[in-house]
Amino acid sequence: MIPFNAHESGEALAAALAREAAETLRAAIAVRGRALFAAPGGSTPAAFLAALAAEPLDRARLTVLPGDERWVPPGDDRSNEGMIRRAMPGVRILPFWRAGEAPEEAAPRLSAELAPLLPLDLAVIGMGEDMHCASLFPGAEALQAALAADAPAVMAISAPGAIEPRLTLTLPPLAGAGRLVLLIRGEAKRAALARAMETEDGLAAPVSAVLRAAASAKIRWSP
């Protein structure tokens, strides 16, 4: 059973997750001399990331990367890298988007760059009502390959109906994180998560595939 933590508000969730994340990253730094954190994208995580930025952390030993990225420059409002930079000013980021490259060109090089840094010490992911996480979307052409146990760490993926192509972390680095936390808000997403965990079809519910494969997973939810 994956631990499920319910919080009374989004503010309480952000504060509790920030404390947990900071403890996890400090412990990694103490053991490994560095920490690697995959941060979630979208609008929901901004409060959590801002709270984490206020925690005492040795930023010189911390590297943050987005769990996925829309193929837009960091100045674009839809950029996850840009959101992370605004929420955590001055943090060292391993960017996914590279000017002048296509996602298919960037993915193999990013996988090679990540290889000596893995495993992730912490990965925080969100989830959509369609049961996707990171950019692992039901119906995506490359989804089966991205959920394979031998998938490269980063893959290009085109989500059904998405405006831009994307890069995403795949199942192996997400599930292999020292700690994986699913961050969701609202009754609709809680219901979607319940549906996801009722199926063993990872192609229909990618979040279920990632959570079930994780070495250490936890869920944090608020209304």
N, C-alpha and C positions, 0 to 999 in steps of 0.2 A: 504493500500500500504506500503510495507516494504521499508524504505529509502535505496537508492542506491547511494553510494559515489564512483565516478570514480577519480582515481589519475593518474597523468601523468607518473609515474614510480613506480617501486617496492620500491625504496628508499623512495619516498614521501609517499607511502602507509604505509610502516613500521613505519615511523616517526609519521604520523598522528594517526595510531592505537596505537602506544606506548603511546602517550600523552593521548588519550582517555582511554586506559586501566589503566594508572597510576591514572588518575582522579577518575575513577570508584573504584579502589581498595583503594585509600586514603579515599574516602567518606565512603566506607564500614567499614574501620578501625575506622573512627571517630564515626560512629553510633554503630557498633557492637563490637568494640575492636579487630577485626580480619577480615581477608578477605580470601576467598576461590576462587581460579582461576583454571579453567580447560583449559589447554593449548593444542593447536593443534599439531599434529605430522607431520612427513614427512619433506621434505627439504625446502619447501616454507616459513614456519613460522620462520626459524632461524633468519633472519634479524630483524623481528619484535620483537622476544624475546630478542635479543641482545640490541635493542634500548630500550626496556622496562627495561632491567637490568641497563641501565644508568640513568633511571628516579629516582628521590628521593622517596623512599618507605621505610616504616618501615618493614624490612624483618622479624623481629622477630614476627610480627603479620600476616605474609602472608604465606599461604600454597598453593602450586601448585601441581596439579595432571595432568597426561596426560588424554586427552579425550578418548584415546584408547591406546592399547599397543599390539604390536606383542609379542608372548611368547618367548622372548630372553632376556638374562641378559643385564644389562645396559652398559656393555662394548662392546656389539655387535653394529656394525655400523647401524643396522636396528632398534635399540631400541629408542623409543620416549623419555623414561626417560633419556637415555644417551644424546640425542640431547638437551633436556631441561637443563640438568646439564652443558653441554658445553656452551650453550648460556647464562645461568644465573648462573654463579658460586656462590656457597654458599647458594643458595635459599633452603628453606625447601620444600621437595617433599614428597608427599604421593605416594609411589611406587605401581604399579600394580603387576609387576613380583615378584614372591617369589620363591626362590630356593627350589627345592624338592617338589613343588606343581604343580598340573595340573590346567589349567584355570578353570575347573569346580569346583575344590576344593577352589580356591582362591576367586571366584566371590561372594559367599554368605557372606564370612567374610569381604570382602571389602565393600559390600553393608551395612553391619552392622556397620563398622567403619565410613562410610560416613554419615549415618543417622543423628547423632547428629550435624554434621557440616553443613549440607545442610540448606538453598539453596546455590547454587553457586552464588557468587556475580558477576562473569564474566565467560563466556564461549566463547572461540574463536574456531571456527571450520573451517576446510578446506573442499574441495569437489573435487571428482574425475570427470572425464568426463563421468563416468557411473552413476553420480548423487548420489554417496554414500557420507556420512559424518561420522566422527568418524570411527568406523568399522561397520556401518550400511549399508551393501552392498545389492543391489538388488540380489535376488536369495539365500541369506544366509538362512540356515535352520531355524535359530531362529529369523529371522527378524520380523515376525509378533508379536511374544512375546515381543521383544525388543521395538517395537513401541506402545505397549499397554499402556493405561493410568495408569495401576497398575503394570507396570514392575518394578522389583527391580532396584536399581540404577546402578548396574554393572552386566553384563552378559557375559558369554563365548559365542563366536561366531566363526564359521568357514566360511570364505569368499570363494566364488567360485574361484578357481585358486590361492588362497593365499598360500604362502610357509609355513607359520606357523599358528597355531591357535591363537586366539586373545581374549583379554578382551576389552569391550567397555562400555562407559556410554550409557545409554538408553535414550529414549525420555523424560521421566519425569524430570530427573535432567537437561538435556540440555535445554528443553523448559521452565523449571521453573527458569532458571538463571535470576538474576536481570537484566543482559544485555547479549544478545547473539549476537555475530558478526561473520558473514561468511566472510572469507578471501580467495579470489581467484585471480589468475593472468592468463592472456592470453585470446585471443579471443575464443579459443575452449571451455574454461570453462565458459565464459560468455554465449556462445550459449547453452551449456549444462544446465546452470541455467535457461535460458529462457524456454527450453523444460521442465525442472522440474516443473516450476511454472505454466505451462499450463495444468498439470495433477493433479488430486486429488487422484491418486493412489499412496499412500505412499510406497507400496511394490515395485513399479517400480522406484520411485524417493524418496528415504528416506530423502534427504535434504529438499524436499518440505514439507514432513510431520513434520519435526522438526521446520522449519521456520514458518509454518502456526500455529503450536501449541504454539510458543514462546510468553512469556509475553511481551518481548521487544526485537525486532530483528533489525539488521542493516546489510547491505552488503557493503563491501569495496573491490574494484576491481582496478587492474592496468593492462596495457598491459604486 
